[in-house]
Amino acid sequence: PAFMVIFARILLKEAITARKAISLLLATIGVLCIVGIGDAGESFRLGGLILVLAALTWALMSVLIKKVPPEASLIVVTAYAILVATIAMTPLALSQMQEAHLQVLSQPKVWGGVLYMGTVSTAGAFYFWNKGLQMVEAGSGSLYFFFQPLVGTLLGWLFLGEQVGWSFWLGAALIFTGVLLVIRE
């Protein structure tokens, strides 16, 4: 979300208001309350770097979607984005494929999961994200991304019996406060 606010300022000339900055800060602190801060070991640093690169590319894609003309079909735009991603990522995926992976992929249950992730969790989520961003400023819309760890933790609590403590509820309150500040702007 922070990168989206920055890219929206640079590419779309959206203002970074005090309210938007405070909202971003509150929601970020809320996420840190929910997920915590792990150790700074080697895999944490490498994983962190990879996640920062992912955040940068996600933020840039999310801001660039605002440049798509409103009369363009977001289904078509989303389909092209997924097609380009598939073409770009398939060689990398194939290079990491092992024989054991082929045995797992031959199971129908696995294909059901793959189809669900591909259609609902990826294509559907991309479409709804793009549609939502078409309707609001990119910088303001970025704050909704903070709901992801909140929902993930709630689902883990509801379906997997994971424990949530006071830090989760504090984080949830900070995220909601941050988003409400921007909505009221």
WOMO-V300901 format. One record per helix or strand. SS is the DSSP state (~ for helix, > for strand). FROM is the first residue (numbers start at 1). TO is the last residue. If there is no record, write none. Layout:
{{SS:FROM:TO} {SS:FROM:TO}}
This chain:
{{~:2:12} {~:18:35} {~:42:67} {~:74:95} {~:99:105} {~:108:135} {~:138:160} {~:166:183}}
